[in-house]
Amino acid sequence: MKQSIRSYILNFIIILGFTAAVLWFALKDNFHSIMELIGNIPFLWLIVILGWGIVYAGVIGLILTVLTRRYHKQYTFLQGFQNALVGYFFSGITPSATGGQFAQAYIFKKQGIKLTEGASILWADFIIYQTVMMVYVTVLFLMRSAYYMEIVGTWFWAIIVGYLVNVGVIALLWTMALFPKLYVWLSQRMVSLLAKLHLVKDKEKTLSSWKLQVEGFTNEIKQIRHEHRLIVKAVLLNVLRMTIQLTLPFVIARSLGLPLGWDKLIDSMALASFVLMVNAFFPVPGASGGTEFAFTQLYIFLVGPGAAASSIMILWRFSTYHIVLIAGAFVFLYLKHRYDNEKYKKQAIIEEVTS
């Protein structure tokens, strides 16, 4: 437990360090211009922008609610929203967002959802989101591929590699779903190799855990593929999720008073999607540092060099990462305190009955 706390504290320090460095580079040459641009945003629009990330998390919560109601009809949107915020928090403070699903499985369990059901829900959510995201990004790119290849220059290859990494993730997931026995066989060979290299301590335990996860995932895919209405609803909600995520930079640019016409909306969304692809290269918590740098460098092609791209990046990053991270931290602390109290009360009742 103490080791986990130290790890989280270290990750927070890394996030703060990268954030401070990026802000310094973003502000050092255009501080007054950036402050003037941000300061001139109408207050109502500033509230909308800063709350945009919370709305995005709300859509994730709605998706989790829809998927969970396959098992528990009484599952509420509030529970799904809380789960989404906790997942966002732990994804944001762990390298390559590896801690999010574990935290969500924990919250599901506390909400009365079995671990196997919680894992199945999270698998379904992940594969549907990844598939929709890649289709969305592909459509955006193909709409004006020649133009994007021309304007982003050397960034184009980083975007392509990031795109291929995400395609690889999708291929991996669908391979697991379609050929589970092959995947178990390959995992056995891989774990055996890692055990020989002393990178895996408990070979049998690792193999058993991996087999259970693959079987749980494939079972979920087999069950859900026959529920067409549920799939359509989840896909549409994920399209909404992606649209909310990718349109924010354009909304910020318009609120800043930048001369960005509606004809540039698709280009803005495409550049935002390219940032998602480039994030594959930044395994640090929250992809801090790299995300901000990539965003600024790509949006220069749309709004020009100077204060504009940096102003959009600062507001975008605070809305979609820092504010939601803080909200997720508070929700997790609240839920942990609540569930701990419930546990102590149950123990007290049991002790009273048995005494």
Secondary structure as the mmCIF struct_conf table of DSSP 4:
data_model
#
loop_
_struct_conf.conf_type_id
_struct_conf.id
_struct_conf.beg_label_comp_id
_struct_conf.beg_label_asym_id
_struct_conf.beg_label_seq_id
_struct_conf.end_label_comp_id
_struct_conf.end_label_asym_id
_struct_conf.end_label_seq_id
HELX_RH_AL_P HELX_RH_AL_P1 LYS A 2 LEU A 27
TURN_TY1_P TURN_TY1_P1 LYS A 28 ASN A 30
HELX_RH_AL_P HELX_RH_AL_P2 PHE A 31 GLY A 39
TURN_TY1_P TURN_TY1_P2 ASN A 40 ASN A 40
BEND BEND1 ILE A 41 ILE A 41
HELX_RH_AL_P HELX_RH_AL_P3 PHE A 43 THR A 68
TURN_TY1_P TURN_TY1_P3 ARG A 69 TYR A 71
TURN_TY1_P TURN_TY1_P4 LYS A 73 GLN A 74
HELX_RH_AL_P HELX_RH_AL_P4 PHE A 77 ILE A 93
BEND BEND2 THR A 94 THR A 94
HELX_RH_3T_P HELX_RH_3T_P1 PRO A 95 ALA A 97
TURN_TY1_P TURN_TY1_P5 THR A 98 GLY A 99
HELX_RH_AL_P HELX_RH_AL_P5 GLY A 100 LYS A 110
TURN_TY1_P TURN_TY1_P6 GLN A 111 GLY A 112
HELX_RH_AL_P HELX_RH_AL_P6 LEU A 115 MET A 143
TURN_TY1_P TURN_TY1_P7 ARG A 144 ARG A 144
HELX_RH_AL_P HELX_RH_AL_P7 SER A 145 ILE A 151
BEND BEND3 VAL A 152 VAL A 152
TURN_TY1_P TURN_TY1_P8 GLY A 153 THR A 154
HELX_RH_AL_P HELX_RH_AL_P8 TRP A 155 LEU A 178
HELX_RH_AL_P HELX_RH_AL_P9 PRO A 180 LYS A 196
TURN_TY1_P TURN_TY1_P9 LEU A 197 HIS A 198
BEND BEND4 LEU A 199 LEU A 199
BEND BEND5 LYS A 201 LYS A 201
HELX_RH_AL_P HELX_RH_AL_P10 LYS A 203 ILE A 224
TURN_TY1_P TURN_TY1_P10 ARG A 225 HIS A 226
HELX_RH_AL_P HELX_RH_AL_P11 HIS A 228 SER A 255
TURN_TY1_P TURN_TY1_P11 LEU A 256 GLY A 257
HELX_RH_3T_P HELX_RH_3T_P2 TRP A 262 LYS A 264
HELX_RH_AL_P HELX_RH_AL_P12 LEU A 265 VAL A 278
HELX_RH_3T_P HELX_RH_3T_P3 ASN A 279 PHE A 281
BEND BEND6 VAL A 284 VAL A 284
HELX_RH_3T_P HELX_RH_3T_P4 PRO A 285 ALA A 287
TURN_TY1_P TURN_TY1_P12 SER A 288 GLY A 289
HELX_RH_AL_P HELX_RH_AL_P13 GLY A 290 VAL A 303
TURN_TY1_P TURN_TY1_P13 PRO A 305 GLY A 306
HELX_RH_AL_P HELX_RH_AL_P14 ALA A 307 ARG A 317
HELX_RH_PI_P HELX_RH_PI_P1 PHE A 318 HIS A 322
HELX_RH_AL_P HELX_RH_AL_P15 ILE A 323 THR A 354
#
